[in-house]
Amino acid sequence: MAKIDSELRELLISVTFLLFSFWIILKLTSGAVWDWNGWSVIEPQSYPPCEANRFLQFTCSTAWIGMIETIKIAILATFFGMILSLPMGLLSSRNLFPQYITYPSRALVSACRSLPSLIWAIIFVILVGLGPTAGIMAMTIYTVGYLGKMQYEAIEGMNSAPLEAANAMGLTKAEVSLWVVIPETANHLIAQMIFMFEYNVRSGTVIGIVGAGGIGYYINLYLKFLQYEKVGAYLFIIFMVVMLIDLVSIYLRSFFTDESENNKPTWKGVLFPKNYVKTTHLIEN
Amino acid sequence: MNQTRKAVSAAVRLSNLEVGFQGQTLLHIEDFHVNPGEVLAITGPSGIGKTSLLKTIAGLLRPISGYVQVCGATIPNRPERGSIGYIPQKLGLVRHSSVWANVMLGSRAGNPRSSSRARATSAIEDLGLIEKKNEPVKRLSGGQQRRVATARTLAQRPRLILADEFLSELDDETSERVVKSVLNYVRENDAAMILVEHDISRAREISDRLLVIDDGRLNPFITDTSIMEV
């Protein structure tokens, strides 16, 4: 019997594990996920009338509209969060600034992070009313807290030699930040931003429950109507989208490593990391 | 009288200086100066305080006690922007940026700012890096990276160059080219240079004066027997 290629074997194991997970979910939800009535959420809404062609009718569905809104909220929150968190991250770095600057800056970053995005969403719904604006504001604040911390940790972990050379030259803090720190830590900063986008998509599904826009609004709506099969369909869609974004995120982040230029990542490489395959070969041998 | 004039015009003057970490003295210097146009080499075994001394002069490490005057400024005051060109042992290059961006970093720190691009181009040409101008530094070999660090310092036009083993990893031909560029700059601009060098024969060849750190003190290098002691 021919020896099964180890990668194929891993694929079979992964698929089997995935199917088993679905079976468990099916049992736990008493079949609600596979109740086809629930999948009406991907059909176009009766009002307003859908003007898309028949192959794109799904773009008028609540699932599509909600999910796209969640992704839009995540994109804007990540963008604004990155713009605000970068100066905070720089000001919080102890290898760049003295303690009388880093302490207040860190306190502000911690304050943004101390409340979960759901609580920020409730606060902003009260302040600016229902809708995605509150969601964007809430997730921007949380992004500043979370991303700011990751950024100052990356900056503090950078090699000290470029900073020493720049400080000896007499460059200002702004010049050191712009020309040394940001280029030197760019890989980390970009990878963290992509991770934060992925995180915001996930948490963006929750904030809709308190009225801050996105797919969470529809989940909350159908929960109130006790239409659990529709809630199940939404959750399954969220799961699939988050998984897809997770894969894209891993793929994109793999470009921003020191070795990325020599080893351009492939989808196969993301799904089956080479080191892992090599290790299993070694064990086999 | 002559001595007084020297003291005022010295590029670096240290007296009763104690250098070390967390209160522990590595090096004690009673009186030491480097004049403009002079190349001073310091040698000694690893971990004896050579790099700490350079960092103290560069204003990166606070001395335990003593007096440090660099390019007319007394520490903790900083000398004029761009006065000190520092080549750390690990070079201190921005690895993800191009050769040009790294050299421009030094050039922007120097004066006058209006000619920074011309200075950067000239330094890159001098060190034979014109073909690698747009390459990210991380893709260059160790020797090429050392040339970039040297070009960055030359483009800066500093009054004092501090170089920490900046010739290691260079082949003889490149080493000669780098040394020639740096020495030409020092002589033509009346700049001073302090370099830390393990290779004593090379240090003697380059420098006007060679000092040995021994037993926590800076001593003049006198005879060949001292080489063995180091």
Interface residues (C-beta under 8 A of the other chain):
Chain A: N159 A161 P162 L163 E164 A165 A166 N167 A168 M169 G170 L171 E175 W179 V180 P183 E184 A186 N187 D258 E261
Chain B: K55 A58 G59 L60 R78 P79 E80 R81 G82 S83 I84 G85 Y86 I87 P88 Q89 K90 L91 G92 L93 V94 R95 H96 S97 A101 L105 G106 R108 A109 K138 R139 A149 R152 Q156 P158 L162
